[in-house]
Amino acid sequence: MVRQRAGPEGAPARRQYARSFQTLPRARRAIANRAALAEECLELGKFTEAEYHYERILALPMGDDPIYAFGRARAQFGRSHPGEAVATLDDLRKRWPNYQSVDAHLFYARALEESGRTDDALYEYQAVADYYPGAEARVRYGLLLSKAGRTDEAKAAFREVLTGLKRARPPCAGGMDRARRKGAAGWLSAGRIRHARRPGPACWPAQV
């Protein structure tokens, strides 16, 4: 839940939020409360409980929303059931074909990888890497390429990440902002691109 600021300045905002929340239909308030609880369960690693709450939400007339289906998939993935997460996201794709989410797209690729569907995962990683705002998607793509024995392609993917970092300019020049540069550097640290150093806008989901 979002914490309101303490003190006199935060009091009006809290009262306005409370009034706005109370004007919502009771069913929507119940969904909002359960969704907040489900999200908290995810953060605490209580994935079975989180999935239960998302399933309850999706069963409600006003809870039929792709955001909650994505939440359910995250909970299933957290329970070490990536195949179920893939099935949930495939169903999401059919029910809400216009839903677009870069995070859901990357998550779909991860679930495919964990399910052992390497070729499908590589396809989705490559698609999402083209528009994902950071290095994670392309680094994961390169790591899976390396794992699949496609070393030259993996090196090329990692070089693209390095090139992007070198070309990053200060925010005032319209380049990658500090937070994104820091995040990208984090994905390149701890030996994540060691394979590359050895000698030797689209929308989600990508259409197949």
DANOR-V761864 format. One line per field, one symbol per residue. ss: DSSP state (A for helix, B for strand, O for the rest). phi: phi as a letter, one per 40 degrees, with the letter a starting at -180 (. if undefined). burial: 1 if it has 9 or more other C-alpha atoms within 8 Angstrom, else 0. A space follows every 10 residues. Layout:
# DANOR-V761864
ss=???
phi=???
burial=???
This chain:
# DANOR-V761864
ss=OOOOOOOAAA AAAAAAAAAA AAAOOAAAAA AAAAAAAAAA AAAAOOAAAA AAAAAAAAOO OOOOOAAAAA AAAAAAAAOO OAAAAAAAAA AAAAAOOOOO OAAAAAAAAA AAAAOOOAAA AAAAAAAAAO OOOOOAAAAA AAAAAAAOOO AAAAAAAAAA AAAAAAAOOO AAAOOOOAAA AAAAAAAAOO OOOAAAAOOO OOOOOOOO
phi=.cccccgdcc cccccccccc ccccddcccc cccccccccc ccccgccccc cdcccccccc dcbcaccccc cccccccccg bccccccccc cddccbcccb accccccccc cccccgcdcc cccccccccc bccicdcccc ccccdcccgc cccccccccc ccccccccbd dccgcccccc cccccccccf gcbdcccccg .cbccccb
burial=0000000001 1011000000 0000000110 1001111110 1100011111 1011101100 0011010111 1111111100 1111110110 0110000000 0101110111 1111001101 1101111110 1100101111 1111110001 1011111110 1000100111 1000111001 1011101100 0110110000 00010100
